[in-house]
């Protein structure tokens, strides 16, 4: 008999007919990755330790079913088998999904959570504040993953010059927990990393299970560097989210939470610099006016002016003394003349000698008084001359200060007044020093940085 091939579609139909003959079925297992499509159909995976099978419940059945069990629940699915032709895969068409208790992963999740919560690893008082502007950002996720691309794109958009250090690790499957722990430890020990983001995309409970492993949770808690957990999406919650210093909804949101906008910071810095320059200018103007007023004050005038002023006052005091002495002499002469006339009238020769002695004594007293007045004036002059020397700029220079001027005689106060090669003169105590400026050092802030792998 000649063999005749059949089409793939016919083969799939025959398989479907055979599978349909196995129903109705009651299948138990752990519910994983349940979701409802935009069309209203329910999709999930039913699994045990040995195998998995896709589960579908159509929208018409969903309308009569009621709430579905949560992910990780142990369930019994009532339905029949069918073949999905486009992929050639079989699936369980569910008419009823009934919860029978929690599955192994969900139970392990609650057990680990209870243990670590009792130790205080999830307490808010042990969480660290994030740095406002970290020196470097560490990222622990899979190399070449969409999560890494999203985070790098976020860094480029918010802070392009931020140094990024990527520690590749496995985020799913056997051995993933050990690689995550190693990546966290490398980033925590890096001297430039001041913020760590631990992230990956969403997935089912088993896909994200590495982030529920006890070693990973303890490694996050042990980090001295603040850690942001960005595992899965907003609806996914792992133990890494609970122990981290901050939980972000998505990897992209983690970058938004951890980094400020560089353009806004530079704008704020520019405004602050402008305000500072304005304040400095106002202060310099005010101090220049004050200095100008002090420069014209008589207490800070030149020594020659002060000496002339003191000499003028000394001359005035001398003239006052002379006038006072002359006045007293004139008075004495007048009295003497009066006495002479009186004596001439009375001719009291016997009383002449005592009056003459008294006159001589008065003359001596007058001369002494004039000497005392003159001596006191000279002492005041000496004291004021000493204070003048104390205020003299030459006295300040003698104490170790100097005044720097250019060849035009202008005082050099700022570096930009004397660029490299400018000849200058410095006034010291016993003369002038002549020199040439060697150079001025300037620094430039680096504008960008690279991404390094650690």
C-alpha positions in Angstrom: 0.0 0.0 0.0 1.4 3.4 -0.9 2.0 5.8 2.0 0.2 9.2 1.7 1.4 12.2 3.8 -1.0 14.3 5.7 -0.9 18.0 6.4 0.3 19.5 9.7 -3.2 20.9 10.3 -4.8 17.5 9.8 -2.2 15.9 12.2 -2.9 18.6 14.8 -6.6 18.0 14.5 -6.2 14.3 15.0 -4.0 14.9 18.0 -6.6 17.3 19.4 -9.3 14.7 18.9 -7.3 12.1 20.7 -6.5 14.6 23.6 -10.2 15.6 23.9 -11.0 11.9 24.5 -8.9 12.1 27.7 -11.3 14.5 29.3 -12.9 15.7 31.4 -9.9 16.0 33.8 -9.0 17.1 37.3 -5.4 18.2 37.4 -3.6 19.5 40.5 -0.5 21.6 40.7 0.9 25.1 41.6 -0.5 28.1 39.8 2.1 30.3 38.3 2.1 33.6 36.3 -1.7 34.1 36.2 -2.9 37.0 34.1 -6.0 38.2 32.2 -5.5 39.4 28.6 -6.9 42.5 27.1 -9.6 40.3 25.5 -10.7 39.0 28.9 -9.2 35.5 28.7 -7.3 34.0 31.6 -3.9 32.5 31.1 -1.6 30.7 33.6 0.9 27.9 34.0 0.2 24.8 36.2 3.3 23.0 37.4 4.7 20.5 39.9 8.2 19.2 40.5 8.3 17.3 37.2 6.4 19.2 34.5 4.4 22.3 33.5 1.3 22.8 31.4 -0.4 25.9 30.0 -3.9 26.7 31.3 -6.5 28.8 29.4 -10.0 29.9 30.6 -12.0 31.6 28.0 -13.7 34.9 28.7 -17.2 33.4 28.6 -16.2 31.0 31.4 -14.4 33.7 33.3 -17.6 35.7 33.6 -19.2 32.9 35.6 -16.2 31.8 37.6 -15.5 34.5 40.2 -12.1 35.4 41.8 -9.1 33.4 40.7 -6.5 32.0 43.2 -3.3 34.0 43.6 0.1 33.0 42.1 1.8 30.2 44.0 -1.5 28.7 45.2 -2.0 25.0 45.0 -5.0 24.4 42.8 -7.2 21.8 41.1 -8.1 22.6 37.5 -11.2 21.0 36.1 -11.2 20.9 32.3 -10.1 19.2 29.1 -7.1 19.0 26.8 -6.8 20.8 23.5 -4.1 21.6 20.9 -3.1 25.2 20.0 -2.6 24.7 16.3 -0.3 27.7 15.5 2.3 26.5 17.9 1.5 22.8 17.9 1.3 22.8 21.7 -1.2 21.3 24.0 -3.0 23.2 26.8 -5.6 22.6 29.5 -8.9 24.4 28.8 -10.2 25.1 32.3 -13.8 25.3 33.3 -13.0 25.7 37.0 -9.9 26.6 39.1 -10.2 25.8 42.7 -7.5 26.7 45.4 -6.3 23.8 47.5 -3.7 25.7 49.6 -0.4 27.4 49.0 2.2 25.9 46.7 5.8 25.1 47.7 7.3 28.5 46.5 4.7 30.6 48.2 5.1 28.6 51.4 8.9 29.0 51.3 8.4 32.7 50.6 6.3 33.2 53.7 8.6 31.1 55.9 11.8 33.1 54.9 9.9 36.3 55.2 8.7 35.5 58.8 12.2 34.5 59.8 14.0 37.6 58.5 11.2 39.9 59.7 11.7 38.5 63.2 15.4 39.4 63.0 14.5 43.0 62.1 16.0 43.0 58.6 12.9 44.7 57.2 12.7 47.4 59.9 12.6 51.0 58.6 15.1 52.2 61.3 17.9 50.2 59.7 17.4 51.6 56.2 19.9 54.2 54.9 19.1 57.5 53.3 20.1 57.7 49.6 22.9 60.2 48.8 21.6 63.4 47.1 24.3 63.1 44.4 26.4 59.9 44.4 30.0 60.0 43.1 29.3 56.8 41.2 26.3 54.5 40.5 26.6 50.7 40.7 24.2 48.4 38.8 23.8 44.7 39.5 21.8 43.0 36.8 22.2 40.6 33.8 24.6 41.7 31.1 22.8 42.6 27.8 19.4 42.6 29.5 16.5 45.0 28.8 16.7 46.1 32.4 20.3 47.2 32.0 19.5 49.0 28.8 16.6 50.8 30.4 18.7 51.9 33.4 21.6 53.1 31.2 19.1 55.1 29.1 17.7 56.6 32.3 21.2 57.6 33.4 22.0 59.2 30.0 18.7 61.1 30.2 19.1 62.4 33.8 22.8 62.6 34.5 25.0 61.9 31.4 28.3 62.5 33.3 27.5 60.1 36.1 30.1 57.2 36.3 28.3 53.9 36.1 29.8 50.6 37.3 28.0 47.4 36.1 28.5 44.2 38.0 27.0 41.4 35.8 25.1 38.7 37.5 22.6 35.9 36.8 19.1 37.0 37.7 17.2 33.8 37.2 17.7 30.1 37.4 20.0 27.8 39.4 23.0 29.5 40.9 21.6 33.0 40.3 21.5 33.9 44.0 25.3 33.3 44.4 26.1 35.6 41.5 23.8 38.3 42.8 25.5 38.2 46.2 29.0 38.4 44.6 27.9 41.4 42.4 26.5 43.2 45.5 29.8 42.6 47.4 31.9 43.9 44.5 29.9 47.1 44.1 29.8 47.7 47.9 33.6 47.5 48.1 34.1 49.8 45.1 35.5 53.2 46.4 33.5 55.2 43.8 30.1 53.5 44.2 27.9 55.4 46.5 24.5 54.0 45.4 23.6 50.5 44.2 20.6 49.5 42.0 19.7 45.8 42.0 17.2 45.1 39.2 15.7 43.0 36.5 12.4 42.9 34.5 9.2 41.3 35.7 8.3 37.6 35.7 6.5 34.8 37.6 7.2 33.9 41.1 9.8 31.3 40.1 11.4 33.7 37.6 12.0 36.2 40.5 12.8 33.5 43.1 16.5 34.3 43.2 15.6 37.7 44.8 13.8 35.8 47.6 16.7 33.7 48.5 18.0 34.2 52.1 21.7 34.9 51.0 20.6 37.6 48.6 18.4 39.3 51.3 21.2 39.1 53.9 23.8 40.5 51.3 21.5 43.5 50.7 21.2 44.1 54.4 25.0 43.9 54.9 25.7 46.5 52.3 27.2 49.7 53.7 26.2 51.4 50.4 22.5 52.3 50.1 20.6 49.8 47.8 17.6 50.4 45.6 15.6 47.3 44.7 14.1 47.4 41.2 13.0 43.8 40.8 10.1 43.1 38.5 7.2 45.5 38.1 4.9 47.3 40.6 2.7 44.3 41.1 5.8 42.0 41.9 7.0 42.0 45.5 10.2 40.1 46.6 12.1 39.9 49.8 14.8 42.0 48.2 12.2 44.8 47.9 11.5 44.6 51.6 15.1 44.7 52.8 16.4 47.3 50.4 16.8 50.9 51.5 14.3 51.9 48.8 12.0 50.0 46.5 11.4 51.3 43.0 8.5 50.1 40.8 10.7 49.4 37.8 14.4 49.6 36.9 13.7 52.9 35.1 12.0 54.3 38.2 15.0 53.3 40.2 17.2 55.7 38.2 14.7 58.5 38.6 14.6 57.9 42.3 18.4 57.7 42.7 19.7 60.4 40.5 18.8 64.1 40.2 18.7 65.9 36.8 22.2 67.1 35.9 20.9 70.0 33.8 18.8 71.3 36.7 21.7 71.0 39.1 24.0 72.9 36.7 21.3 75.6 36.4 21.0 75.9 40.2 24.8 76.0 40.5 25.0 78.7 37.8 22.4 80.8 39.6 24.3 80.4 42.9 27.6 81.5 41.3 25.9 84.5 39.8 24.4 85.4 43.2 27.8 84.9 44.9 29.5 87.2 42.3 26.9 89.8 42.9 27.3 89.7 46.7 31.1 89.8 46.3 30.9 92.8 44.0 28.6 94.6 46.4 30.9 93.8 49.3 34.0 95.0 47.4 32.3 98.2 46.5 31.2 98.9 50.1 34.7 98.1 51.4 36.4 100.3 48.8 34.2 103.2 49.9 35.1 102.5 53.5 38.8 102.2 52.6 38.6 105.5 50.8 37.0 107.2 53.8 39.7 105.7 56.1 42.5 106.9 53.7 41.4 110.5 54.2 41.0 110.2 57.9 43.5 112.2 59.8 44.4 109.2 62.0 45.8 107.4 58.9 47.3 110.4 57.1 51.0 110.5 56.2 53.6 111.0 59.0 54.7 114.3 57.5 51.2 115.7 57.8 50.9 114.5 61.4 54.3 116.1 62.2 53.3 119.4 60.6 50.0 119.2 62.5 51.8 118.7 65.8 54.4 121.4 65.1 51.6 123.8 64.3 49.9 123.0 67.6 53.2 123.3 69.5 53.7 126.8 67.9 50.3 127.8 69.0 51.0 126.6 72.6 54.3 128.5 72.5 52.7 131.7 71.4 50.0 131.2 74.1 52.8 130.8 76.7 54.7 133.8 75.5 51.5 135.9 75.5 50.7 134.7 79.0 54.2 135.4 80.2 54.3 138.8 78.6 51.0 139.7 80.1 52.1 138.7 83.5 55.3 140.7 83.1 53.4 143.7 81.9 51.2 143.4 85.0 54.2 143.1 87.2 55.8 146.1 85.6 52.7 148.1 86.0 52.5 147.1 89.7 56.2 147.9 90.1 55.7 151.3 88.5 52.8 151.9 90.7 54.8 151.0 93.8 57.7 153.2 92.6 55.3 156.1 92.2 53.8 155.3 95.6 57.2 155.1 97.2 58.3 158.2 95.4 55.4 159.9 97.0 55.9 158.5 100.4 59.6 157.9 100.1 59.4 154.8 102.4 63.1 153.9 102.0 63.0 151.7 105.1 60.3 149.5 103.4 61.9 149.4 100.0 64.2 146.4 100.6 61.3 144.0 101.6 59.2 144.9 98.6 62.2 144.5 96.3 62.9 141.0 97.6 59.2 140.1 97.2 59.4 141.4 93.6 62.4 139.2 92.9 60.7 136.2 94.4 57.6 136.7 92.2 59.9 137.1 89.2 61.5 133.7 90.0 58.1 132.0 90.5 57.0 133.4 87.2 60.0 132.0 85.4 59.5 128.5 87.0 55.8 128.5 86.0 56.8 129.3 82.5 59.3 126.4 82.4 56.8 123.9 83.9 54.1 124.9 81.3 56.7 124.6 78.5 57.9 121.2 79.7 54.3 119.8 79.9 53.6 120.9 76.3 56.8 119.2 75.2 55.8 115.9 76.9 52.4 116.0 75.1 54.2 116.6 71.8 56.5 113.6 72.4 53.6 111.2 73.3 51.5 112.2 70.2 54.6 111.8 68.0 55.0 108.2 69.4 51.4 107.4 68.6 51.9 108.8 65.1 54.8 106.4 64.6 52.6 103.4 65.7 50.0 104.3 63.0 52.6 104.8 60.3 52.3 102.3 57.3 56.1 102.0 57.5 55.7 100.5 61.0 53.3 97.9 59.5 55.9 97.0 56.8 58.6 96.7 59.5 56.4 94.0 61.2 56.8 91.7 58.1 54.2 92.9 55.7 54.9 94.2 52.2 53.1 96.1 49.4 53.3 94.8 45.8 53.0 97.3 42.9 53.5 97.0 39.2 55.8 99.3 37.2 53.0 101.9 36.9 52.9 102.1 40.7 49.4 100.4 40.9 48.9 98.1 44.0 48.5 94.5 42.9 45.5 92.9 44.8 44.4 90.0 42.4 46.1 87.4 40.3 44.6 88.7 37.1 46.5 92.1 37.6 49.8 90.3 37.3 49.8 87.5 34.7 52.9 85.4 34.1 55.9 87.5 33.1 54.7 90.8 34.7 57.5 92.7 36.5 56.6 93.8 40.0 58.1 95.7 43.0 57.6 94.8 46.7 58.1 97.4 49.4 59.9 95.9 52.5 61.3 97.6 55.6 64.6 98.8 54.2 63.9 99.2 50.5 62.2 97.7 47.3 62.4 94.2 45.9 62.1 93.8 42.1 60.7 90.5 40.7 58.9 88.9 37.8 55.7 86.8 38.2 56.4 83.1 37.3 52.8 81.8 36.7 49.3 81.3 38.0 47.8 77.8 38.5 44.3 77.1 37.2 42.1 74.0 37.4 39.3 72.7 35.1 36.4 70.6 36.2 36.0 67.4 34.2 32.7 67.4 32.3 32.2 63.8 31.6 33.0 60.3 32.8 33.0 56.7 31.4 31.2 53.5 32.3 33.4 50.9 33.9 32.8 47.2 34.5 33.8 45.9 37.9 
